[in-house]
Amino acid sequence: MTEEKKKSKERPAAKSADKKKPAVAEDKQAREAGAAAPQGPTPETRGDIPVIRPGDELKVFYRVIEAGKERIQTYEGTVIAIKNSGISKTITVRKNSFGIAVERIFPLNSKLVQKIEVKKHTKVRRAKLFYLRKLKGKASRLKELR
C-alpha cells in the first residue's frame, strides 16, 4: 500500500475534536459538576408564584369555567404535599369545609391558577404531611413560624 492510501484510511483526529457538544449536554455536565443551578423562573415556568413549602396556609385563586361562564374561586387550606419540580410542579392543598376535609391538587404552572397568596408559614418537620388526615380538631393545628 502506498502512503496516500494509508492516510485516506486513517481518521483525522482534528475533525472529531471540532464537533461541538449540544448545549443540553453542557448544562447536564455543569449540574453534575456541582455548579449552582440558575435561580428564578425558567422560560416555561411562571415567575409570579411565591415560595411555597409544606405546612404553609395558602389562598389559591382558581379560574372555574361553568356553562360558558368564567369566575374566580378561592380555595384556602394547608399545603400537605409538593410534587415534582419545573413545569409539572403540583401542590396538594387540604381544607376543612363544613366538617368535611377536602383535598385538591393544583398544577402551579397552569393558566387556570390566577394567583397564590401565602397566609402564613408553619413549622413542620417532614415534606409530606399526610398524617394530618388522621387528626381532627385542635390536634391538626400547626405552629406558626415567627
Secondary structure, DSSP 8 states (H G I E B T S, - for coil): --HHHHHHHS--HHHHHH----HHHHHHHHHHTT-----S--TTS-SS-----TT-EEEEEEEEEETTEEEEEEEEEEEEEEE--GGG-EEEEEEEETTEEEEEEEETT-TTEEEEEEEE-B--SSS--GGGGT--GGGG---B--
